[in-house]
């Protein structure tokens, strides 16, 4: 059972998450040869103030 944990900056629409889930599931099944119901995807919304890259908060880049 493939399981993916996807972290995104908050604010993505439900439709965008749905579209991404469908694409990830389709490609996972193609590559691994598994059934769609075997693929789990967990989306986690993260605030920009809680994510840093290269020592800088993303909220400070705006």
C-alpha beads as a LAMMPS data file, in Angstrom:
LAMMPS data file: protein, C-alpha beads

62 atoms
61 bonds

1 atom types
1 bond types

-500.0 500.0 xlo xhi
-500.0 500.0 ylo yhi
-500.0 500.0 zlo zhi

Masses

1 110.0

Atoms # bond

1 1 1 0.000 0.000 0.000
2 1 1 1.720 3.204 -1.103
3 1 1 1.085 6.126 1.242
4 1 1 2.131 9.696 0.494
5 1 1 2.226 12.609 2.876
6 1 1 2.110 15.874 0.907
7 1 1 2.832 19.143 2.698
8 1 1 1.661 22.323 0.972
9 1 1 1.413 25.949 1.873
10 1 1 -2.133 26.591 3.010
11 1 1 -4.588 28.165 0.613
12 1 1 -4.826 25.528 -2.129
13 1 1 -8.412 24.878 -3.134
14 1 1 -10.172 21.572 -2.644
15 1 1 -10.339 21.261 -6.437
16 1 1 -6.541 21.620 -6.779
17 1 1 -5.978 19.001 -4.082
18 1 1 -8.477 16.707 -5.809
19 1 1 -6.685 17.183 -9.143
20 1 1 -3.301 16.451 -7.566
21 1 1 -4.651 13.385 -5.741
22 1 1 -6.045 11.989 -8.992
23 1 1 -2.784 12.570 -10.866
24 1 1 -0.605 11.099 -8.115
25 1 1 -2.871 8.067 -7.805
26 1 1 -2.943 7.479 -11.562
27 1 1 0.842 7.663 -11.907
28 1 1 1.499 5.601 -8.787
29 1 1 -0.736 2.842 -10.139
30 1 1 0.939 3.017 -13.534
31 1 1 4.454 2.777 -12.127
32 1 1 3.811 0.303 -9.302
33 1 1 1.060 -1.725 -10.935
34 1 1 -1.297 -1.372 -7.982
35 1 1 -5.014 -0.686 -7.718
36 1 1 -6.179 2.883 -7.015
37 1 1 -7.766 1.838 -3.734
38 1 1 -4.305 0.849 -2.492
39 1 1 -2.999 4.429 -2.733
40 1 1 -3.367 6.753 0.256
41 1 1 -2.570 10.460 0.078
42 1 1 -2.567 12.762 3.099
43 1 1 -2.511 16.515 2.496
44 1 1 -1.191 18.742 5.249
45 1 1 -1.615 22.486 4.992
46 1 1 1.295 24.417 6.489
47 1 1 1.366 28.132 7.196
48 1 1 4.251 30.004 5.597
49 1 1 5.326 31.170 9.045
50 1 1 5.846 27.508 10.002
51 1 1 8.116 26.618 7.061
52 1 1 11.689 27.762 6.504
53 1 1 14.154 27.184 3.678
54 1 1 17.813 28.214 3.854
55 1 1 17.215 29.629 7.325
56 1 1 14.440 32.002 6.254
57 1 1 10.740 31.734 6.955
58 1 1 8.620 31.728 3.838
59 1 1 6.377 34.336 5.467
60 1 1 9.361 36.726 5.484
61 1 1 9.856 36.318 1.725
62 1 1 6.521 37.894 0.789

Bonds

1 1 1 2
2 1 2 3
3 1 3 4
4 1 4 5
5 1 5 6
6 1 6 7
7 1 7 8
8 1 8 9
9 1 9 10
10 1 10 11
11 1 11 12
12 1 12 13
13 1 13 14
14 1 14 15
15 1 15 16
16 1 16 17
17 1 17 18
18 1 18 19
19 1 19 20
20 1 20 21
21 1 21 22
22 1 22 23
23 1 23 24
24 1 24 25
25 1 25 26
26 1 26 27
27 1 27 28
28 1 28 29
29 1 29 30
30 1 30 31
31 1 31 32
32 1 32 33
33 1 33 34
34 1 34 35
35 1 35 36
36 1 36 37
37 1 37 38
38 1 38 39
39 1 39 40
40 1 40 41
41 1 41 42
42 1 42 43
43 1 43 44
44 1 44 45
45 1 45 46
46 1 46 47
47 1 47 48
48 1 48 49
49 1 49 50
50 1 50 51
51 1 51 52
52 1 52 53
53 1 53 54
54 1 54 55
55 1 55 56
56 1 56 57
57 1 57 58
58 1 58 59
59 1 59 60
60 1 60 61
61 1 61 62
